[in-house]
Amino acid sequence: MTEADVPRGMELTAQAGWNQTSLDWLRCLALEPDGCFVWEEHGLVVGTVTACRFGPVAWIGLVLVDAAYRRRGIATALMEHALTYLVDGRVETVRLDATPLGRPVYEKLGFVAEYELTRYEGVWPKGADPALSPVEAADRAFWPELAAWDRAATATDRLPLLDRLFTEQPTAVRLLRGQGTVEGFSAGRPGRLAWQVGPCVARDEAAGILLLRDALSRQAGQSVFLDVPTANEAARRFLEEHGWRPQRMLLRMRRGKPLRDNLALMWSCFGPEKG
Ligand SMILES: CC(C)(COP(=O)(O)OP(=O)(O)OC[C@H]1O[C@@H](n2cnc3c(N)ncnc32)[C@H](O)[C@@H]1OP(=O)(O)O)[C@@H](O)C(=O)NCCC(=O)NCCS
């Protein structure tokens, strides 16, 4: 895959009803330029996959096959190619977030179910929030500390991903400070259909609620998506009390060594293409 394939990638994401923008495709390419692949039929890109390494943990994303070309083994072949690329001696765990259509393809390749994510969709009402919030803008000096929080939640060192996301959307990077220490953060980005809040990592329920309230009220009046670990009941309770509704489910899957991520800290994930 090269940058020239991104417009066609956007056609495939639109066909599948996904939320990614060109920036999401370009971010995948920038993180692992040699790890993103396309399948062509007579010069037309009909399938895609992206792979990205964060040290011993790798992520697979943007597995898409044009509806007219499905059930011919294209996704399986693309996955096998990406998995071969990832065998570099250091990758111990490969992860992805599967849709119901993707799950059987991945199971046949040895991926196992880890946990469920609930995609929530909603709109925060305009003017419904008090102006006073302890959540503040996070300038660049804080970014390594935020990445450390992200690592505590995801068991993955995603600094290159976060650094790029934060640079793209610096005003969406928000943090909560307690008595001198950071208690959590949130970030976000625009989507084709809705603003995506994530990642959002919080020390405890009080911090999670303040961070989500801040992130959602800053997007008041427009559609927002959040991918919340279904096991994080506090996050789901807060969203459902404020009118957010489950839209679909994703299944986090793994091949290789299990990771010790902390779902209680994870109030909203980055999104399906990078977890
Ligand atoms: C999920 C998706 C990528 C699968 O792509 P695909 O190219 O159809 O996948 P494959 O052909 O490799 O495998 C799909 C099925 O076709 C079967 N198949 C493979 N080759 C076949 C062939 N020659 N003839 C008939 N069936 C075949 C596979 O066994 C598999 O069967 P199963 O669903 O019963 O397990 C595609 O449906 C898609 O793009 N969906 C929308 C986006 C999405 O959900 N992506 C997954 C993100 S996690």
PDBQT file of the ligand as one rigid body, heavy atoms in Angstrom, charges set to zero:
ROOT
HETATM    1  C1  LIG A 301     -14.292  -9.726   6.801  1.00  0.00    +0.000 C 
HETATM    2  C2  LIG A 301     -13.815  -9.630   5.367  1.00  0.00    +0.000 C 
HETATM    3  C3  LIG A 301     -12.528  -8.800   5.334  1.00  0.00    +0.000 C 
HETATM    4  C4  LIG A 301     -13.534 -11.045   4.861  1.00  0.00    +0.000 C 
HETATM    5  O1  LIG A 301     -12.992 -10.950   3.553  1.00  0.00    +0.000 OA
HETATM    6  P1  LIG A 301     -13.007 -12.186   2.558  1.00  0.00    +0.000 P 
HETATM    7  O2  LIG A 301     -11.996 -11.910   1.495  1.00  0.00    +0.000 OA
HETATM    8  O3  LIG A 301     -14.389 -12.471   2.134  1.00  0.00    +0.000 OA
HETATM    9  O4  LIG A 301     -12.486 -13.361   3.505  1.00  0.00    +0.000 OA
HETATM   10  P2  LIG A 301     -12.045 -14.816   3.046  1.00  0.00    +0.000 P 
HETATM   11  O5  LIG A 301     -12.559 -15.080   1.663  1.00  0.00    +0.000 OA
HETATM   12  O6  LIG A 301     -10.603 -14.968   3.285  1.00  0.00    +0.000 OA
HETATM   13  O7  LIG A 301     -12.816 -15.692   4.095  1.00  0.00    +0.000 OA
HETATM   14  C5  LIG A 301     -14.220 -15.505   4.252  1.00  0.00    +0.000 C 
HETATM   15  C6  LIG A 301     -14.950 -16.805   4.091  1.00  0.00    +0.000 C 
HETATM   16  O8  LIG A 301     -14.844 -17.248   2.746  1.00  0.00    +0.000 OA
HETATM   17  C7  LIG A 301     -14.428 -18.608   2.748  1.00  0.00    +0.000 C 
HETATM   18  N1  LIG A 301     -13.666 -18.830   1.514  1.00  0.00    +0.000 N 
HETATM   19  C8  LIG A 301     -12.373 -18.556   1.309  1.00  0.00    +0.000 A 
HETATM   20  N2  LIG A 301     -12.027 -18.910   0.060  1.00  0.00    +0.000 NA
HETATM   21  C9  LIG A 301     -13.155 -19.386  -0.523  1.00  0.00    +0.000 A 
HETATM   22  C10 LIG A 301     -13.457 -19.890  -1.815  1.00  0.00    +0.000 A 
HETATM   23  N3  LIG A 301     -12.516 -20.000  -2.759  1.00  0.00    +0.000 N 
HETATM   24  N4  LIG A 301     -14.719 -20.225  -2.051  1.00  0.00    +0.000 NA
HETATM   25  C11 LIG A 301     -15.682 -20.131  -1.136  1.00  0.00    +0.000 A 
HETATM   26  N5  LIG A 301     -15.461 -19.674   0.123  1.00  0.00    +0.000 NA
HETATM   27  C12 LIG A 301     -14.201 -19.318   0.404  1.00  0.00    +0.000 A 
HETATM   28  C13 LIG A 301     -13.583 -18.719   3.965  1.00  0.00    +0.000 C 
HETATM   29  O9  LIG A 301     -13.446 -20.055   4.390  1.00  0.00    +0.000 OA
HETATM   30  C14 LIG A 301     -14.409 -17.938   4.919  1.00  0.00    +0.000 C 
HETATM   31  O10 LIG A 301     -15.527 -18.719   5.324  1.00  0.00    +0.000 OA
HETATM   32  P3  LIG A 301     -16.305 -18.498   6.680  1.00  0.00    +0.000 P 
HETATM   33  O11 LIG A 301     -16.833 -17.093   6.668  1.00  0.00    +0.000 OA
HETATM   34  O12 LIG A 301     -17.382 -19.514   6.622  1.00  0.00    +0.000 OA
HETATM   35  O13 LIG A 301     -15.307 -18.721   7.758  1.00  0.00    +0.000 OA
HETATM   36  C15 LIG A 301     -14.898  -8.986   4.460  1.00  0.00    +0.000 C 
HETATM   37  O14 LIG A 301     -16.120  -9.646   4.670  1.00  0.00    +0.000 OA
HETATM   38  C16 LIG A 301     -15.100  -7.507   4.707  1.00  0.00    +0.000 C 
HETATM   39  O15 LIG A 301     -14.382  -6.658   4.165  1.00  0.00    +0.000 OA
HETATM   40  N6  LIG A 301     -16.100  -7.165   5.538  1.00  0.00    +0.000 N 
HETATM   41  C17 LIG A 301     -16.409  -5.782   5.881  1.00  0.00    +0.000 C 
HETATM   42  C18 LIG A 301     -15.310  -5.201   6.716  1.00  0.00    +0.000 C 
HETATM   43  C19 LIG A 301     -14.971  -6.049   7.919  1.00  0.00    +0.000 C 
HETATM   44  O16 LIG A 301     -15.830  -6.409   8.715  1.00  0.00    +0.000 OA
HETATM   45  N7  LIG A 301     -13.674  -6.349   8.055  1.00  0.00    +0.000 N 
HETATM   46  C20 LIG A 301     -13.136  -7.126   9.160  1.00  0.00    +0.000 C 
HETATM   47  C21 LIG A 301     -12.573  -6.217  10.135  1.00  0.00    +0.000 C 
HETATM   48  S1  LIG A 301     -12.115  -7.027  11.603  1.00  0.00    +0.000 SA
ENDROOT
TORSDOF 0
